[in-house]
Amino acid sequence: MSTAAPPSPRAWTFLLVGTVLLPVNTAFFLPCWVIALGLHLRQERPRLAHSGMKGLAGITVGLLLVTALSYRVETSLGGLFNYLPFFLFFWLITRLVDSPKRVGQLLVWSLVGVVLTGTAGVFEWVSGVNWQWKILGPLEVTIGSQAAEGILDRVTAFFFWPTSAAAYFLLVVPVAIALAVSAQDFKLRLAAGWGGLTTFIALIGTASRNAWGAIALALVLLLAYARRWLILSGLALALAAIVTAALGPVTWPVVAPLRQVVPTFLWQKLANTFDPQVHAYESTSERVESWAIAGQMILTRPLTGWGPQTFPFVGVDVYHKKALTSHAHNLYLTYGAELGLPLGLGLLAFMGYALLSAALALPYLPAEARWWTVGLLGGLLAYLFFGFFDVAFYEARVNGQLWLWLALCWQIPVLFPPKK
């Protein structure tokens, strides 16, 4: 562990304020984190000896190289925003979070944003109304979305788009639950419980089938760690009932009764995924088409990729497809197609190392820190599972939450070394 310069109190304050505002609006949280970064840079510069910087330095060099070789250099230069600033934020967090106490503080301040966003999502779903508050010029707070037909009846909270909201909820629900279980203070447990409950309800309201599967995975992890086998068995039965109601042949005698018990909203949404006769099937066919194009892109340029954020342009210009979504609907294919296999695998290896380090630290962590870590791992694993069918890191707030959690996973083994 390298010797750190004393963290700037003002930098820490701006980091905390930005963390609270992170889910509300990018225009609120990003300036706070940039100011925190600027204040800390006045004290020290990133060095290769600092936590994670060797890996991120190598990835940065690779990103600059693939951008220089990009199919559309001007587009890829803009696409670097999805990577380079968040590498610096990762470094900032690992430098400012220099004690176990600060890990807890950052999680509690994150919880404030979680409570705000979960409450907004439930309010949106219950009221059925989209709300917008103009503050000053382009600054506004929006609950809901007016983006497109078929989106208005899905929860988006502050995120304008249900997929982005679902990705954020996946990252924070397990952490909120972990805080609710482990916190010593009753008020904190109550707030964490409310945050976990509301964000879970709002996640269901996003109607993201992918997110439903991912949060089930995270809950299984949490329940298995807590050894709540009875609750885990109940969850398994509930999931089996939903899947059977959605996908079971109508000739099965159990299907009709299950469809009377399981909420129609759940089983019908899942059933539509595989029914080409319904309009919702377009989501499935669009994914399959996007995966095929991304696969062709990887085969054509496996080493250097086509450049950050070039997927829609390559699909139209090179493969002569109709206008596509802005990404490949798969995090891993997106990395491979746009960054090339070596760089894409390197970035995933960096993330995997952070998760593995935190997981290996679990046996010797104090009880409360163990729960923090299990929550962080649950959220990150849910996000990575979500990545098999969606790409959410183009939303700066989701990206910020992702790298915040990765930085904490990286720091926890440093701050809680095994006792000799």
N, C-alpha and C positions, 0 to 999 in steps of 0.2 A: 504494500500500500504506500503510494507516494505521499510526500508531505504536501498538504494543501495550504495555500494562502488563506488567512482568516476570511471566511465568507462575508461579503458586504451585507449588513442588515437591510439596507434598502433594496439590494438585489433580491434577497430572500422575500421581502415584503411584496415586491412586484411579481415574483414568481407565484406566490400564494394567491394574490388577487387575480392574476391571469388564470390560475387553475380553477378558481371558482367560476369565472366568466367563460371558461373554455366552451362549454356546450351551448351557451346562449347566442354568441355571435363571434365570428372570426375577427371582425373589426374591433371587438372588445378585448379578446384574450391575446391576440397576436402582438399588438403594441406593448402590452404589459410584459410578455416574455422577451420581446426584443430589448426593451429598456433594461430588464434584469440582466440580459446577456451583455449589453453594453456596459452596465455598471460593474459587472464582474470582470469583464475584459480589461478594465482599467487596472485591475489588481494582478491578473495573470493571463497568460495566453495558453491555448491548448497545446499540449505536448504529447509526444508519442508514449511517454511513460504513464500518462493519465489513463484512467479506467476506460478500456474499450477503444482508445484512440488509434492504436495500431490497425485494428480491423477496419475502423471507419475511414482511416486515411487511405488504406488500400482500396476500399470500395469507392471513395471519392475520386481517386485517380482513374479507376475503371469507368465511372460515370462520365467523367470529362472525355475519356477516350471514345466511348460509344456515342456520345453526343457529337463529337467532331466527325464521326463516321456515319451520322444519322441520315436516314432517308430524307428527313426535313429538319435541318439544323435549327432553324428558327423556332420550330415547334418544340424540339427537344430542349432548347435553352430554357424555355418556359417550364418544361416538364421537370427540370432540375429542382424547382421549388418544392416538389413533393418529396425530395430527399435531403438536399444539403442543409437547409435551415434546421431541419429536425435532428440531423446529426449534431449540430451545434447545441440545440436544446438538450439533447441527451447528455452531452458533455457538461453543460451548465448544471443540470439536475444532479449528476454524479458528484459535482464539486460542491454544490450547496448543501446537499443532503449528506452531512458529515457526521451524523450521530443517529442512534436508534430513535431518539426523541423526535428528530426531524422527519424520519420516515412516518411516524404516527401523525405528526402535524400535517404533513402533505396529504396523507390519506383522509384526514378529517376535513381539510379544506376542499379536497375533491368531492367529499360527500355532500357539501353544501350545493355544489353544482348538480350533483346527482339528484338530490331532493327537489331542486327547482325544476329540473328537466322531467323527472318522473311525474311530478304533480302536474306540470303543463301538459304532458302526454295524456294522462288520465282525464284531465279537464277537457282536452280537445275531443277525446273519444266519447265522453259522456255528453258533452254539449252539442257535438256535431257541427260546431262553428269554428271557422278559421279566424284568428285574431291578428291584428297588426297594429303596432304602436310606432309611429314616427317620432324619432328623438331629435335629430339634427341632421339635415342634409340626407346623405345616404345611410346614416345610422338608424337602425330600426330593430325592433324586437318582433319576431313573427312566430306565432303558434299555428301550425298547420301549413298547407301548401295550396297554391292555386295553379300548380304547374300543368296538370293534364287531367283529362277525364279518367276515372278509375283510380286516381290517387287521392281524391278528396275524401274518400271514405276510409282511408288508412291513416293511422297515427304517424305523424312526422315530428311532433313536438317543435323544437326550435330549428329543425334541420332541413325543412323545405321538401325533403325527399325521404320516403319510408326506408329505403335501403340504408341510407346514411344513419338514420335514427336507429335502425335495428343494430347496425354495427357498433354504435356507441353504447347502446343498452347491453349488448353482449359483453363488452369490456367491463362495464361497471356493476352489473347485477351480482356477479359472484363476490366482488370486493365488498359491496354493501352488506351482503349476507354474512360474510366473514367478520366484518366489523360488528354486526348485530350480535353475533355469537360470542365474540371475544372481548368486547369493550367492558371495562370495569365500571364506567360511569353509566348510570341508568338512563340519563337524558341522551347520551350518545348512542346507547343501544336502541332507544326508541327512535331516534332520528335515522339511524342506519336501517332499522327494520322498515320504517316508512319509505326510505329511499329504495330499498330492495324490493318491497312490495309494489310500489308505484311504477318503477322502471320495468319490473317483470310484467305487470299488466299492460303497460304501454308497448312493451316488446310484442306481446301477443297481438295487440291492436295494429301493429305495423303490417300484419298479414303476410309476413315474410316466412315462407315455409322453410327456407334455408336457416333462418334465425331460430325458428322453433326447434329444429334438429340440433343446432349448435348449443342452445341453452339447455336442452335436455342432457347433452354431453357434460356440460359444466356442472349441472345439478347432480349428476351421477358421481362426478369426481368429488364434489363437496360432501355428499352423503356417505360415500365410501370412506373418505378420510375421517369423517365423524363417527363412522361405524353405526350409522342409523339404518340398519338392515331392514327393519320393518317399513320405514318410510321409503327406502329405496325399492323394496318389493312393490309397494303401492304405486310408486312412480312407473315402474316397469309394466305393471298391469294397466295403468292408465294409458301409457304409450301404445301398448299392444291393442287396447280397445280402440284408440283413435285410428291406428293403421288398419285394423280389421274393418272398421266402419267405412273407411275411405276406399280401400283397395280390395276388400274381400268380395268374391262373387256373390251376386244377389241370391243365388241358389242356396248359399249357406244359411241354415236356419238362424244363426246367431247375428247375422248382419243387420236385418231389419230391426230387431230390438235394440241393438247398439246404436243405430242411427236415430232412435228415439231418445237415447240417453246422452250420447255425445253431442255437444253443441254443433249445430249444422255449420256454423262459421268455421269450425276446425276441420271436420272430415270432408266437407265439400271443397274447401280450398285445396286440400291435399289430393283429393280425387281428380280435380281439374288439371293437375300437373300432368296426368297421363292420358287425358281424354282429348283426342284431336278434334272432337266435334264441338268443343266449346271455345269461346274467344280467349279465355285465360291460357289456353295451350300455346298461344303465340309466345309466351314467356319461355316455355320449354324449347320450342323450335328455334327461337332466337339464340338461346344459349348454345344449342347444338351447332348452329351455323357459325357462331363466334368462335367456339372451340376448334372447329375445323380450320378456320382461317388462321387462328393463332398457331395451330400445329404446322400448317404450311409455312408460316413465317419462320418458325423455329428451324424447320428442315432447310429452308433456303439460306438463312443467315444464322447458323447455330452459335458462332463464336462472338460476334459483335452485336447481334440483334439489329433491330431497325431504328432504335433510338427511343428515348423516353417519350411517351404520349403520342406515338405515331400510329397506333393500331387502327383507328378509324380511317386515316388517310391511306394507309397501305391496303386496307380491305377494299376501298373504293377504287383507288388508282391502279393498283397492281393486280388484284384478284377480281376486279370488275363486278363487285357486289353492290347491291343497293346500299343506301346510307345505313350505317350500323350505329350501335351504341358506342360510347367513347372508350369502352374497354372490352376485354375478352370474356367477361363474366367468370373469370377464374384467376385468382391472384397469382398462381404459379405459372400458368400459361402466359399471363401478362408479363411477368418478370422474364421468362424465357424468350418471348417474342420481341420484347422491346429492349431488354438489356443484354440478351445473349445468355447462353447457359452458364458459362463460368462466373459472370458477375451476378446473375440471378441466384445461382446456388450459393455464392459467397455471401450475399445479403441474407438469405434464409439461414445459412450456417451461423451467422452472427446472432440472429434472433434465437436460433436454437441453442446456442451456447449460453445466452443469458437465461433462458428457461431452465436448461439443464443444471447450471450452476446454482440457481435458486432451489431447484428440486433436491439436489444433493445436499444442500445446507439444512433441509428440514429436520433431520434427526437431532441436531444440536442447537436448534433455535429455541428461545424461550416460548412458552405457550402462546402468548399473544402474537408474537412475531411469526410463529408457525401459521396461525390463522391468516395473518396478513398475506403471507407468501402463498398459501393455498388459494386464497381469493384471487391474487394476481395471476397465478398460474391458470386458474379456472377461466378467468376472463380472456387471457391471451390464447389459450388453447381453443376456446370457443371462437375467437376471432379467426384463428388459423383454419379451423374447420369451415367457418363461414366462407373463407377464401376459395374453397373448392367450387363455389357456385356464384360468387359475387366479388367485386373489387370495390373497396370503400376508401382506400387511402388517398384518393384524389380530393376527398373532403378534408380540409385542413384540421378541423376539430377532431375528427376520428383519428387522423394521423398524429395529432398532438397527444391525444389520450394514449394511443399505442406506444409512442416513444417515451411517454412519462412512465407507463407501467414497465417497459423494458428497462429503463434506467433504474427503477426501484429494484427490479429483480437482479440487476447487475450489482447494485450496492449492498443488498441485504447480506450476501455471504462475506462481503468486506467488513461490514459493520458488526457482524456477529460471527467472528472466527471461532473455530472449534477450540474448546478448552483442552489444554495439555494435561 
